[in-house]
Amino acid sequence: MKVALVTGGGSGIGRAVGIALTQTGFTVVLAGRRSQLLEAVASEAGGDAVPLVCDVRDPASVGALFAEIDARFGRLDLLVNNAGVAARPAPLEQVDLEEWALVLDTNITGAFLCTREAFRLMKRQSPRGGRIINNGSISSSVPRPHSAPYTASKHALTGLTKSTSLDGREFDIACGQIDIGNAASDMTSSMGAEGVLQADGTTRREPTIDSAEIARAVVYMATLPLAANVQCMTVVATKMPFVGRG
């Protein structure tokens, strides 16, 4: 039995990844703040999907989540750090400090807290080791206008990915990142309707891709032997602005 944990598993990319991993044969723990959504995804996934409520921003909540995983399964083979939020678009000087803190607490501190607990479990379990996949974004390298909190959090996540990959080597813990451009979700719903601000000051609609395509890529990364690792994969809607944001 291989056990996976997907944070932010109640909707969007997390939902698609959780379902795909279950269909691949993983026992999947779906974690998030909204129990109703988690239970609905677990029911849709069928098989071995377990919904558990957790707020990744809260160290005690994360600790309780991993304690439950340890008690139930005695191991964790895969952590997908997927939980994430974005702030309202705003010029940098108008960014609200509370929104800044919420984005950083969720996107980077939450990923760190889960990674720290995963290390503790993966280092002592037998067989030792496991894999961690971080949900990055093309914003980890190329920002959108008026997105300082989200961009900063995703740049930081890349640093966490690299440190995790390095520090995990001697313990058979692999870590990689998937950078995503315009997967269809609640976060990108406005892209095809009102459009989004571009680097040249115009507002344009952008294409999106089905989250199932992201899930397929994550399954590939997740099912490699631990001797191999995708350090970083970029998956984008083909016709979206990305390279040079044009």
Residue pairs with C-beta under 8 A, 6 or more apart in sequence:
1 27
1 73
2 25
2 26
2 27
2 77
2 78
3 26
3 27
3 28
3 29
3 69
3 73
3 75
3 76
3 77
3 78
4 21
4 26
4 27
4 28
4 29
4 76
4 77
4 78
4 79
4 80
4 222
5 28
5 29
5 31
5 65
5 69
5 76
5 78
5 79
5 80
5 114
5 118
6 14
6 17
6 18
6 21
6 28
6 29
6 30
6 31
6 80
6 82
7 14
7 31
7 32
7 54
7 56
7 79
7 80
7 81
7 82
7 83
7 110
7 114
8 14
8 31
8 32
8 56
8 82
8 83
8 84
8 135
9 15
9 17
9 18
9 28
9 29
9 30
9 31
9 32
9 38
9 41
9 51
9 82
10 30
10 32
10 33
10 34
10 37
10 38
10 40
10 41
10 51
11 32
11 37
11 41
11 185
11 186
12 183
12 185
12 186
12 187
12 211
13 82
13 135
13 180
13 183
13 185
13 211
13 214
13 215
14 30
14 32
14 80
14 82
14 83
15 41
15 44
15 211
16 211
16 212
16 214
16 215
17 80
17 82
17 214
17 215
17 218
17 219
18 28
18 30
18 41
18 45
18 49
19 41
19 44
19 45
19 49
19 215
20 212
20 215
20 216
20 218
20 219
21 28
21 78
21 80
21 215
21 218
21 219
21 222
22 28
22 45
22 46
22 47
22 48
22 49
23 45
23 47
24 219
24 222
24 223
26 48
26 77
26 78
26 222
27 48
27 49
27 50
27 73
28 45
28 48
28 49
28 50
29 50
29 52
29 65
29 69
30 38
30 41
30 42
30 45
30 49
30 50
30 51
30 52
31 38
31 52
31 53
31 54
31 56
31 65
31 83
32 38
32 53
32 54
32 83
33 53
33 54
33 55
34 53
35 51
35 53
38 51
38 52
38 53
39 51
41 49
41 51
42 49
42 50
42 51
50 72
52 65
52 68
52 69
54 61
54 62
54 64
54 65
55 61
55 62
56 62
56 83
56 106
56 110
56 111
56 113
56 114
57 105
57 106
57 109
57 110
57 113
59 113
62 110
62 113
62 114
62 117
63 117
65 117
66 76
66 114
66 117
66 118
66 120
66 121
69 76
69 121
70 76
70 121
74 125
75 121
75 122
75 125
75 130
76 118
76 121
76 122
76 125
76 130
77 130
77 131
78 130
78 131
78 132
78 133
78 222
79 114
79 115
79 118
79 130
79 131
79 132
79 133
80 132
80 133
80 135
80 218
80 222
81 110
81 111
81 114
81 115
81 132
81 133
81 134
81 135
81 157
82 135
83 106
83 107
83 110
83 111
84 106
84 107
84 135
84 153
85 102
85 103
85 106
85 107
86 103
86 147
86 149
86 150
86 187
87 95
87 96
87 99
87 100
87 102
87 103
87 147
87 149
87 150
88 99
89 144
89 145
89 146
89 147
89 197
90 96
90 146
91 146
92 146
92 148
95 148
95 149
99 149
100 148
100 149
103 149
103 150
103 153
104 149
104 152
104 153
104 156
106 153
107 150
107 153
107 154
107 156
107 157
108 153
108 156
108 157
108 160
111 134
111 157
111 160
112 160
115 132
115 160
115 164
115 175
118 130
118 132
118 173
119 164
119 167
119 168
119 171
119 173
122 128
122 129
122 130
122 168
122 171
122 172
122 173
123 171
123 173
128 171
128 172
129 168
129 171
129 172
129 173
129 174
129 226
130 172
130 173
130 174
130 226
131 173
131 174
131 175
131 176
131 221
131 222
131 224
131 226
131 229
132 164
132 168
132 173
132 174
132 175
132 176
133 175
133 176
133 177
133 178
133 218
133 221
133 222
134 157
134 160
134 161
134 164
134 175
134 176
134 177
134 178
135 177
135 178
135 180
136 154
136 157
136 158
136 161
136 177
136 178
136 179
136 180
136 232
137 150
137 154
137 179
137 180
137 181
138 179
138 180
138 181
138 234
138 236
138 242
139 147
139 150
139 151
139 154
139 155
140 154
140 155
140 157
140 158
140 177
140 179
141 155
141 158
141 179
142 242
142 245
143 151
144 150
144 151
144 196
144 197
144 199
144 245
145 197
145 198
145 199
146 197
157 177
158 177
158 232
161 175
161 176
161 177
161 231
161 232
164 173
164 175
165 174
165 175
165 176
165 229
165 231
167 173
168 174
168 175
172 226
174 224
174 226
174 228
174 229
175 229
176 221
176 229
176 230
176 231
176 232
176 233
177 231
177 232
177 233
178 214
178 217
178 218
178 221
178 230
178 232
178 233
178 234
178 235
179 232
179 233
179 234
179 235
180 214
180 234
180 235
180 236
181 234
181 235
181 236
181 237
181 240
181 242
182 188
182 191
182 206
182 207
182 208
182 209
182 236
182 237
182 240
183 208
183 209
183 210
183 211
183 213
183 214
183 235
184 208
184 209
184 210
184 211
185 211
188 208
190 196
191 205
191 206
191 207
191 208
192 205
192 206
192 207
192 208
193 205
194 203
194 205
195 203
195 204
195 205
195 206
196 203
196 204
196 205
196 206
197 203
198 204
198 241
198 245
199 241
199 245
199 246
200 246
204 241
206 237
206 240
206 241
207 237
207 238
207 239
207 240
208 237
208 240
209 235
209 236
209 237
213 235
214 235
217 233
217 235
220 230
221 230
221 233
224 230
236 242
